Amino acid sequence: MTSPTTTAAHRILIVNCYPAASRENFDRSDVGHPHDLFRAFLAKEAPNATTEIVYIADPDFGLPAGTTIDDFDGFIWTGSDLTVYHTDDPRVAPQIAFARQLLDAGKVCWGSCWGIQLASLVAGGEVAANPRGREWGIARGIVLTDAAATKPMHAGKPARFDAFIMHLDEVVRLPDGTPLLATNEHSRVQAAIVESAAGGAFWATQYHPEYNLHEMGRLIAARAKALVREGFFPDEESVAAYAANMKELAAHPDSAALRAELNVGDDIIDPQIRQVELRNWLRSVDSRAG
């Protein structure tokens, strides 16, 4: 049994970026809520931390009663099914404003998927629909850049790896001065740390270290209509079978047959590899809390 990454009593705010209608659809479709995936990670890797959740896409969004941003040691942003460059969308505009507030105040954030798009746009980068279409399930052949060796995010990560993913948009231009840390053939920008002059740091990946095979299987099953419509499967039954295999491998991770069927290795199955970036982010929270 491995030791936790930190025993500090951090206070972490998890920012759920999905609108209420999407969260309700998660419940109807048997999809896990992304804030719960992060809470499970923190329960194991930061057992003395306390977490609170806010729903930033809701019209009544606000920080927990009696708190300010200075009451939190770190901020985790979930994915979202919104479109970040729709800046006049009332579900998006508050997210842009809050991310900018945190960076300007020197805070440290983590963000998966939506997070890298949001952080990039806030700091002057550009996001657009990926002309290659959806990248789903498992992002293949992600490679670390030379710049990754100069940043702490991927310390201990293999130079080439696969990771869980589900997105249609991508970062097409990182903010000036922000080095690209990871890339693959489908989406050039797979990881970056967006930093501010005030000392803020938004660690972000296009892929999802917080997911596992079971949860990605649930998400793929719920996206069946879209995956068939976009030509990835011939019918919804095929999607269901693929998702079932993912969940079965989650339950039996040593199955050589299922590993071969799904073409996955330890970088997908073993959380000690899959979640390196999140553990390194926790260490950065430690160093700032001092």
Sequence and secondary structure as in RCSB ss.txt:
>XXXX:A:sequence
MTSPTTTAAHRILIVNCYPAASRENFDRSDVGHPHDLFRAFLAKEAPNATTEIVYIADPDFGLPAGTTIDDFDGF
IWTGSDLTVYHTDDPRVAPQIAFARQLLDAGKVCWGSCWGIQLASLVAGGEVAANPRGREWGIARGIVLTDAAAT
KPMHAGKPARFDAFIMHLDEVVRLPDGTPLLATNEHSRVQAAIVESAAGGAFWATQYHPEYNLHEMGRLIAARAK
ALVREGFFPDEESVAAYAANMKELAAHPDSAALRAELNVGDDIIDPQIRQVELRNWLRSVDSRAG
>XXXX:A:secstr
    S  S  EEEEEE S HHHHHHHHHTT   HHHHHHHHHHHH TT EEEEEETTSTT   STT  GGG SEE
EE   SS TT TT TTTHHHHHHHHHHHHTT EEEEETHHHHHHHHHTT EEEE TT  EEEEEEEEEE GGGGG
SSTTTT  SEEEEEEEESEEEEE  TT    EE SS S  EEEEE TTS EEEEESS TT  HHHHHHHHHHTHH
HHHHTTSSSSHHHHHHHHHHHHHHHH TT HHHHHHHT  HHHH HHHHTHHHHHHHHHHHHHH 
